Amino acid sequence: MNGNSVQQVLTEIRTRMRKTVEDLSRELASVRTGRASLHLFDPIRVDYYGTPTPINQVATLHVAEASLVTIQPWDPTQIESIIRAILVSDLGLNPSSDGRLIRVPIPPLTEERRRQLAKHVRKVTEGHRTAVRNIRRSANDRLKKLSRSKAISEDDEHRGYDRVQKITDDFIAQADDLGRLKESEVLEV
């Protein structure tokens, strides 16, 4: 009857699955590898006059060399709160300051820490794969309701299921690729 309803469901799940994979990409970018990366600091919040604020909104971050990040606060009075925020994060970093600039050496990862991070990457990836599968389930439920209410034919319902599965497979493959890439980055010595 109305393939348009099926198309709406497919468009919606593509958008939701794309956002899920983008979220995975952002989350994996903040996982530490053996080399300096500004994304490492994304999850850290600084107490900026009582408000938890991302470091990149109170300072300029710069990768000075492969194993060193420098942080130049816009307000020098924030140096201590930035250092405190880095120290309480579970990144295992030890920042130092000369009163104007914060230097954060990125130490090489131990083999044990690499394995822990690889395990974390697998866990995060699996969580996002599950989210994609949950989106698939809700889309299939909507197709079933559309069919029961005679808004779409049974043939449209079954074609919809096939297309939903194809889209799901594509996004799961993207999530797997991101996870594998990050895992190999983490394990690389």
Secondary structure as GFF3:
##gff-version 3
##sequence-region A 1 189
A	DSSP	alpha_helix	3	29	.	.	.	ID=ss1
A	DSSP	three_ten_helix	38	41	.	.	.	ID=ss2
A	DSSP	beta_strand	45	48	.	.	.	ID=ss3
A	DSSP	beta_strand	51	54	.	.	.	ID=ss4
A	DSSP	three_ten_helix	55	57	.	.	.	ID=ss5
A	DSSP	beta_strand	59	65	.	.	.	ID=ss6
A	DSSP	beta_strand	68	73	.	.	.	ID=ss7
A	DSSP	three_ten_helix	76	78	.	.	.	ID=ss8
A	DSSP	alpha_helix	79	88	.	.	.	ID=ss9
A	DSSP	beta_strand	96	97	.	.	.	ID=ss10
A	DSSP	beta_strand	102	105	.	.	.	ID=ss11
A	DSSP	alpha_helix	111	148	.	.	.	ID=ss12
A	DSSP	alpha_helix	154	187	.	.	.	ID=ss13
###
